[in-house]
Amino acid sequence: MAFPGRLRRAGRIWPAAAVCLAAAGAAASPVLAADPSGSATLARQPEAAVNFTWTLVAAFLVFFMQAGFALLGAGLIRSKNTVNYLTKSFMDFCMASLSFWAFGFALMFGGSKLAPGLEAGGALVGFSGFFLAGAGYDVTTTMLWLFQMVFAATAATIVAGAVAERMKITAYLAYSFIIGALIYPIYGHWVWGGGWLATLPWGAGVRDFAGSGVVHTVGGLLALAGAAMTGPRLGKYNRDGTPNVIPGHNMVYAVAGTFILFFGWFGFNAGSTLAATDLRIAVIATNTFLAGTAGAVTALYYALVRSGRADVVLACNGALAGLVGITAPCAYVAPWAAVVIGAVAALVMVATGAFVERVLKVDDPVGAVAVHAGGGLWGLLAVGIFADGTYGGVRGLIAGSAGQMVAQLVSIGAVLAWSLGTGFLMFWFLKATMGLRASPEEELSGLDVPEHGVECYPELQLVPVVGAGEPPLMRGREVGA
């Protein structure tokens, strides 16, 4: 997201928290400052209507990606946990959006002066814009909030896949709220809110156009912390430490979810211009497409070379890794570079997945850490390598500048320290208070019935069994064990 460049130019405690949140919102000042009707904005900026429409439609596309995450994750886990996963995918953006409205948006963009009500803030955190009240009750500010909210929700939902099939719903809702309120927005302020990373003296300061670091690396590293603190699924590892494959139950869900995510990514990347009048959107959209396809092709051929089989799940994750990798440099690189970035991102995803599973012994059912943390870190690095100087004055190594690479390396160190440090602290606290993991009995039976009282496929619990010369009988069986 080009904000630095634009500047230069659950459990029992959650009902109580919700009551406090509502009371605080009700107490917020309803003063009609700035431009809540939009008439003054249109008078000053005749192009505002088309840019508002572009940004809002892009926000709707990114919101639609939640359906992609839900389908992809549900397809890659066992059927007995499908309702649980869908519930978490639906509720995480609800929880994160409320916490981002109340606290996160102000902490992230306070001091950026990108819109009315965001005037106060420092190098580490913002101080203005809470509850979209006062001067924040403005058409520009609310547009920016909506676009940013769907990004915050994406960071929260990334964690779902890594902790699938064994985390309690109450712990899941709690961490979604905390991510949207504190963890995501504070690092986001450093990069997009005019914070210290955006103003580094090297290159053009840290650049992360649409969120390889701010969204995906943060989400992927939090996923790593969550999966490590929760522990592997029962049966994932043998006594000698070797991993077992636990296949998903529905490849239609997985592939359909990937298509939806790929489609929504055009809003993610091209929408981050916040302006349809910025014609660079054509380059951004093309780079996004090429990186995703290059990632898919690279991953598929890797599978063919290694096993002789065309692994569609690996191809889907390869596409997603390519999309994550291009998200930071999408505005700053040429199409040929997008292909290289996407292809390398797929290989980084494969290597990261093997490292997480076999070396760290962390169970990540959908490959969230490999796709988002691995691909995201590579995306931050790619800006320092491939930026060609044709947009925003961002020049990488191929354009003869080493300064941008220095800034990007500082950002990588910062996101690793912040996300892993706060992630392990948050999950340790939740584990010590409400607990993270469902009971072994619930995990073996599946979380759908114990936590939700409903099964995703109840009709499959009984299957007809016909013996020779006997009438049809119905015999129960466990599905997706």
C-alpha positions in Angstrom: 0.0 0.0 0.0 1.6 3.3 -1.1 0.8 5.2 2.1 4.4 6.3 2.9 4.7 7.6 -0.7 1.4 9.4 -0.5 2.4 11.0 2.8 5.5 12.3 1.4 3.5 13.6 -1.3 -14.3 -15.0 24.1 -14.9 -17.0 27.1 -16.7 -15.1 29.9 -14.6 -12.1 29.5 -15.9 -11.4 26.0 -19.6 -10.6 26.8 -18.3 -8.1 29.3 -15.8 -6.7 26.8 -18.5 -6.3 24.2 -20.7 -4.3 26.7 -17.7 -2.0 27.5 -17.0 -1.6 23.8 -20.6 -0.6 23.1 -20.7 1.8 26.0 -17.5 3.4 24.9 -18.8 3.8 21.4 -22.0 5.3 22.7 -20.0 7.8 24.8 -17.9 8.9 21.8 -18.5 12.4 20.6 -21.1 12.6 17.7 -19.7 16.0 16.6 -20.2 16.4 12.9 -16.8 17.6 12.1 -15.1 17.3 8.7 -17.3 16.2 5.8 -19.7 13.4 6.7 -22.0 14.1 3.8 -19.4 14.2 1.1 -20.6 17.4 -0.5 -17.5 19.4 0.4 -15.2 16.6 -0.8 -16.8 16.5 -4.2 -16.7 20.2 -4.5 -12.9 20.3 -3.9 -12.1 17.1 -5.8 -14.2 16.5 -8.9 -12.4 13.1 -9.4 -13.4 12.0 -5.8 -16.4 10.0 -6.9 -14.6 7.7 -9.2 -11.7 7.2 -6.7 -14.2 6.5 -3.8 -16.0 4.0 -6.0 -12.7 2.3 -7.0 -11.5 2.0 -3.4 -14.8 0.8 -2.0 -15.2 -1.9 -4.8 -11.7 -3.0 -4.0 -12.6 -3.3 -0.4 -15.6 -5.4 -1.3 -13.3 -7.7 -3.4 -10.9 -8.1 -0.4 -13.9 -8.9 1.8 -15.0 -11.6 -0.6 -11.6 -13.2 0.0 -13.0 -14.3 3.3 -15.1 -16.8 1.5 -12.0 -18.1 -0.3 -10.2 -18.5 3.0 -13.1 -20.4 4.5 -13.5 -22.8 1.5 -9.8 -23.4 1.1 -9.2 -24.2 4.8 -12.4 -26.3 5.1 -11.3 -28.4 2.1 -7.9 -29.1 3.5 -9.0 -30.4 6.9 -11.1 -33.4 7.9 -14.9 -33.4 7.5 -15.5 -33.8 11.2 -14.2 -30.2 11.8 -15.8 -28.4 8.9 -18.5 -26.5 10.8 -15.9 -25.5 13.3 -13.6 -24.1 10.7 -16.4 -22.3 8.9 -17.5 -20.8 12.1 -14.1 -19.5 12.9 -13.6 -18.1 9.4 -16.9 -16.3 9.7 -16.4 -14.9 13.2 -12.7 -13.9 13.0 -13.4 -11.0 10.6 -16.4 -10.0 12.8 -14.2 -9.8 15.9 -11.3 -8.2 14.2 -13.5 -5.6 12.5 -14.9 -4.4 15.8 -11.6 -4.2 17.6 -10.1 -2.4 14.5 -13.0 0.1 14.6 -12.6 0.8 18.2 -8.8 0.8 18.7 -6.7 -0.6 15.8 -7.5 2.0 13.1 -6.5 4.8 15.4 -3.3 3.1 16.6 -2.4 2.3 12.9 -3.2 5.6 11.1 -3.2 8.2 13.9 -0.6 10.8 12.9 -0.7 9.8 9.2 -3.0 12.8 8.3 -4.3 10.7 5.5 -7.9 11.7 6.4 -9.7 14.0 8.9 -9.4 12.8 12.5 -6.0 11.1 12.0 -3.8 14.1 12.9 -2.3 12.9 16.2 0.4 10.1 16.4 4.1 9.4 16.8 6.8 7.2 15.3 5.6 4.1 17.2 1.8 4.4 17.5 -1.1 6.6 16.5 -3.3 8.5 19.0 -6.3 9.6 17.0 -9.3 8.2 15.1 -10.8 6.0 17.8 -14.3 4.8 17.1 -14.4 6.9 13.9 -15.8 9.6 16.2 -15.4 13.4 16.1 -13.4 14.5 13.0 -13.2 10.9 12.0 -16.9 11.0 11.1 -15.9 11.9 7.5 -16.5 10.3 4.1 -12.7 10.0 3.4 -11.9 8.6 6.8 -14.7 6.0 6.8 -13.7 4.9 3.3 -10.1 4.4 4.4 -11.3 2.5 7.5 -13.4 0.1 5.5 -10.6 -0.6 3.1 -8.2 -1.1 5.9 -10.6 -3.2 8.0 -10.7 -6.0 5.4 -6.9 -6.1 5.4 -6.9 -6.4 9.2 -9.5 -9.2 8.9 -7.2 -11.0 6.4 -4.3 -10.9 8.9 -6.5 -12.4 11.6 -8.0 -15.2 9.4 -4.6 -16.4 8.2 -4.0 -17.9 11.7 -7.1 -20.1 11.3 -5.6 -22.7 9.1 -2.5 -23.2 11.2 -4.5 -23.9 14.4 -7.3 -25.8 12.7 -8.8 -29.0 14.2 -7.7 -28.5 17.8 -8.1 -25.0 19.1 -11.1 -24.0 21.2 -13.5 -21.5 19.7 -13.3 -19.2 22.7 -9.5 -18.9 22.4 -9.9 -18.3 18.6 -12.3 -15.4 19.1 -10.0 -13.9 21.8 -6.9 -13.8 19.6 -8.9 -12.4 16.6 -9.9 -9.5 18.8 -6.4 -8.8 20.0 -4.9 -9.0 16.5 -7.3 -6.4 15.2 -6.9 -4.2 18.2 -3.1 -4.2 18.8 -0.7 -6.5 17.0 -1.6 -5.9 13.4 -2.1 -2.1 13.6 1.0 -1.2 15.5 3.4 -2.8 13.0 1.1 -1.4 10.3 1.6 2.1 11.7 5.3 1.7 11.4 5.0 1.1 7.7 1.8 2.6 6.5 0.9 5.2 9.2 4.0 7.3 8.9 5.9 5.4 11.6 9.6 4.8 12.0 10.0 2.2 9.3 8.4 4.5 6.7 10.8 7.2 7.4 14.1 5.3 7.5 16.9 7.2 5.8 17.8 4.4 3.3 16.1 4.3 -0.1 12.6 5.5 0.0 12.0 4.1 3.5 10.4 0.7 3.9 8.0 0.0 1.0 5.3 -2.6 1.2 2.7 -1.5 -1.3 -0.2 -3.8 -0.4 1.0 -5.9 2.5 3.4 -8.7 2.0 4.8 -7.7 5.4 2.0 -5.8 7.1 -0.7 -8.3 6.4 0.8 -11.6 5.3 4.0 -11.9 7.2 2.3 -10.7 10.4 -0.5 -13.2 9.9 1.8 -16.0 9.0 4.2 -15.5 11.9 1.2 -15.2 14.3 0.0 -18.5 12.8 3.4 -20.1 13.6 3.2 -18.9 17.2 -0.3 -20.1 17.6 0.3 -23.6 16.0 3.5 -24.0 18.1 1.7 -23.1 21.4 -1.3 -25.2 20.6 0.7 -28.3 19.7 0.2 -30.7 16.8 -2.9 -32.7 16.0 -3.2 -36.1 17.5 -1.6 -38.6 15.2 0.4 -36.0 13.2 3.8 -37.1 14.5 5.1 -40.6 15.1 7.3 -41.4 18.2 10.4 -40.9 16.1 9.3 -37.4 15.1 8.5 -38.2 11.5 5.3 -36.6 10.3 2.2 -38.3 8.9 0.1 -36.9 6.1 -3.5 -36.1 7.3 -5.4 -35.4 4.0 -8.1 -32.9 3.6 -11.7 -34.0 2.7 -12.8 -31.8 -0.2 -10.6 -30.7 -3.1 -13.5 -28.9 -4.7 -13.6 -26.6 -1.7 -9.9 -26.1 -1.8 -9.6 -25.2 -5.5 -12.8 -23.1 -5.4 -11.4 -21.2 -2.5 -8.1 -20.6 -4.3 -10.0 -19.2 -7.3 -11.9 -16.8 -5.0 -8.7 -15.7 -3.3 -6.9 -15.1 -6.6 -9.9 -13.0 -7.9 -10.0 -11.0 -4.7 -6.3 -10.3 -4.8 -6.9 -7.8 -7.6 -8.7 -5.7 -5.1 -6.0 -6.3 -2.5 -3.1 -5.0 -4.8 -4.6 -2.7 -7.4 -7.0 -1.2 -4.9 -4.1 -0.1 -2.7 -3.6 2.9 -5.0 -6.8 4.2 -3.4 -7.4 5.9 -6.7 -8.6 4.7 -10.1 -7.0 7.9 -11.5 -3.6 6.3 -10.8 -3.2 4.5 -14.0 -0.4 2.3 -12.5 -3.4 0.0 -11.6 -2.9 -1.7 -15.0 0.7 -2.7 -14.2 -0.3 -3.7 -10.6 -3.1 -6.0 -11.8 -1.0 -7.6 -14.5 1.9 -8.2 -12.1 -0.5 -9.8 -9.6 -1.9 -12.1 -12.2 1.5 -13.2 -13.6 3.0 -13.8 -10.1 0.1 -16.0 -9.1 0.2 -18.1 -12.3 4.0 -18.4 -12.1 3.7 -19.7 -8.6 1.1 -22.3 -9.5 3.1 -23.6 -12.5 6.3 -23.7 -10.5 4.8 -25.6 -7.6 3.0 -28.1 -9.9 6.2 -28.9 -11.8 8.1 -29.2 -8.6 5.6 -31.9 -7.5 5.9 -33.7 -10.9 9.7 -33.8 -10.6 9.6 -35.0 -7.0 6.7 -37.5 -7.1 5.6 -37.9 -10.7 2.1 -36.6 -9.7 0.4 -33.3 -10.4 -0.4 -32.1 -6.9 -3.3 -29.7 -7.1 -3.0 -28.7 -3.4 0.6 -27.7 -3.9 -0.3 -25.8 -7.1 -3.0 -23.9 -5.2 -0.5 -23.0 -2.4 2.0 -22.1 -5.1 -0.4 -19.6 -6.6 -1.1 -18.1 -3.2 2.5 -17.9 -2.4 3.2 -16.1 -5.7 0.3 -13.7 -4.9 1.7 -13.0 -1.4 5.2 -12.5 -2.8 4.1 -9.9 -5.3 1.9 -8.0 -2.9 4.7 -5.7 -1.6 6.5 -5.0 -4.9 3.5 -5.1 -7.3 3.6 -1.4 -8.1 7.4 -1.1 -8.3 8.4 -3.9 -10.7 8.1 -4.8 -14.4 6.0 -7.8 -15.5 9.1 -10.0 -16.1 10.1 -9.5 -12.5 6.6 -10.4 -11.3 7.1 -13.8 -13.0 10.4 -14.4 -11.3 9.0 -13.2 -7.9 6.0 -15.6 -8.2 8.2 -18.6 -9.2 10.7 -18.0 -6.4 7.8 -17.5 -3.9 6.5 -21.0 -4.7 9.9 -22.5 -4.0 10.3 -20.5 -0.8 6.8 -21.8 0.2 7.9 -25.4 -0.3 11.1 -25.0 1.6 9.4 -23.1 4.5 6.7 -25.8 4.7 9.3 -28.5 5.0 11.2 -26.6 7.6 8.2 -25.9 9.7 6.9 -29.5 9.6 10.2 -31.4 9.8 12.5 -29.2 11.8 10.3 -27.1 14.0 7.8 -29.9 14.4 4.9 -27.5 14.1 1.7 -28.8 12.6 0.2 -26.4 10.0 -2.8 -28.3 8.4 -3.2 -25.8 5.4 0.3 -24.5 5.0 -0.5 -21.0 6.2 2.9 -20.3 7.7 4.7 -21.4 4.5 2.4 -19.4 2.2 2.0 -16.2 4.1 5.2 -15.9 6.3 7.5 -17.5 3.7 6.0 -15.7 0.8 5.6 -12.5 2.7 9.2 -12.2 3.8 10.3 -12.9 0.2 8.0 -10.2 -1.0 9.6 -7.6 1.3 13.0 -8.7 0.0 11.9 -8.6 -3.6 11.2 -4.8 -3.4 14.9 -4.2 -2.6 15.9 -6.4 -5.5 13.5 -5.7 -8.4 12.1 -2.2 -7.9 13.0 -0.4 -11.1 12.4 3.2 -10.2 9.5 3.8 -12.5 7.0 4.4 -9.7 7.3 6.4 -6.5 11.0 6.7 -6.9 11.6 3.2 -5.4 14.8 1.8 -6.8 16.2 -1.6 -5.9 19.4 -3.5 -6.8 18.6 -3.9 -10.4 18.3 -0.2 -10.7 21.6 0.3 -9.1 20.5 1.3 -5.5 21.4 -0.7 -2.4 19.6 1.7 0.0 16.2 0.2 -0.5 17.5 -3.3 0.3 18.9 -2.0 3.6 15.5 -0.6 4.5 13.7 -3.8 3.5 16.1 -5.9 5.6 15.4 -3.6 8.6 11.7 -4.2 8.1 12.2 -8.0 7.9 14.0 -7.9 11.3 11.2 -5.7 12.8 8.3 -7.8 11.6 10.0 -11.0 12.8 10.7 -9.6 16.3 7.3 -7.9 16.7 5.1 -10.7 15.3 6.8 -13.6 17.0 7.3 -11.8 20.2 3.8 -10.5 20.6 2.4 -13.8 19.1 4.0 -16.1 21.6 3.1 -13.7 24.5 -0.5 -13.5 23.4 -1.0 -17.3 23.0 0.9 -18.0 26.2 -1.5 -15.6 28.0 -4.6 -17.2 26.4 -3.2 -20.7 27.2 -2.7 -19.8 30.8 -6.1 -18.2 31.2 -8.9 -19.7 29.1 -6.8 -22.5 27.5 -6.1 -23.0 23.8 -6.8 -26.6 23.1 -9.9 -28.8 22.9 -9.9 -32.0 24.9 -8.5 -35.2 23.3 -12.0 -36.7 23.3 -13.4 -33.7 21.4 -10.5 -33.7 19.0 -10.9 -37.4 18.2 -14.7 -37.1 17.6 -14.3 -33.8 15.7 -15.1 -30.3 17.0 -18.3 -29.8 15.1 -20.7 -31.4 17.6 -18.9 -30.6 20.9 -18.5 -26.9 20.1 -21.4 -26.2 17.7 -24.0 -29.0 18.1 -24.2 -29.6 14.4 -22.4 -31.7 11.7 -21.6 -30.5 8.3 -22.5 -33.8 6.6 -25.0 -35.5 9.0 -26.4 -37.8 6.2 -23.0 -39.4 5.8 -23.0 -40.7 9.3 -25.2 -43.6 8.1 -24.4 -45.6 5.0 -26.4 -48.5 3.5 -24.9 -52.0 4.0 -26.4 -54.8 1.9 -25.5 -58.4 2.6 -26.3 -61.4 0.3 -30.0 -62.2 0.6 -30.6 -59.6 3.3 -32.6 -56.4 3.2 -30.7 -53.1 3.3 -29.5 -52.0 6.8 -28.1 -48.8 8.0 -24.8 -49.0 9.8 -23.1 -46.0 11.5 -19.5 -45.0 10.8 -17.2 -42.2 11.6 -16.5 -39.9 8.7 -13.2 -38.1 8.3 -11.5 -39.8 11.3 
